[in-house]
Amino acid sequence: MNAIAQQLSELGEWWQVVGATSVTSFKRMTAYIINVIRIPIFPAGMFLTSYVAWNAAGVETIEGVNVSGFLLAGMIGLICWSSSVWWSGSAIENERYEGTIAGLFLTPPSRVAVVIGHGLGGLLYMVPSFTVIALLGVITGARLNVDSLAAV
């Protein structure tokens, strides 16, 4: 029973590191108003530019899906990738740039927990982008046909 309690304690500590890193990453990104303003504008600009280009070309459907639905699915994938993979991947580089990497390597918490925490902080930071893209999808009439729940 002691071994199980020890593992649960270590798991709890791991999640504390993930949570604290997520909050810190989110606060760091929202410290400057320009970051708060630009984060939903960039995906919206990409969506609208692509939407106008496809409509100007006269394309109404792509592989049986309307253009808005195709772009909506792509933008959601892009936002998820950029917010989780990019943030996680650049976490160690950010620590080096800020001069805190030595402390990161010398402390007992898992570096994996720190990297995952940065990724979760990035996902939280991108919530306004998800919202704006979803609204643009609704406004432009996006239709998503999901044949299988396994695809979601």
Secondary structure, 3 states (H helix, E strand, C coil): CHHHHHHHHHHHHHHHHHHHHHHHHHHHHCCCHHHHHHHHHHHHHHHHHHHHHHHHCCCCEECCEEHHHHHHHHHHHHHHHHHHHHHHHHHHHHHHHHCCHHHHHHCCCCHHHHHHHHHHHHHHHCHHHHHHHHHHHHHCCCCCCCCCHHHC
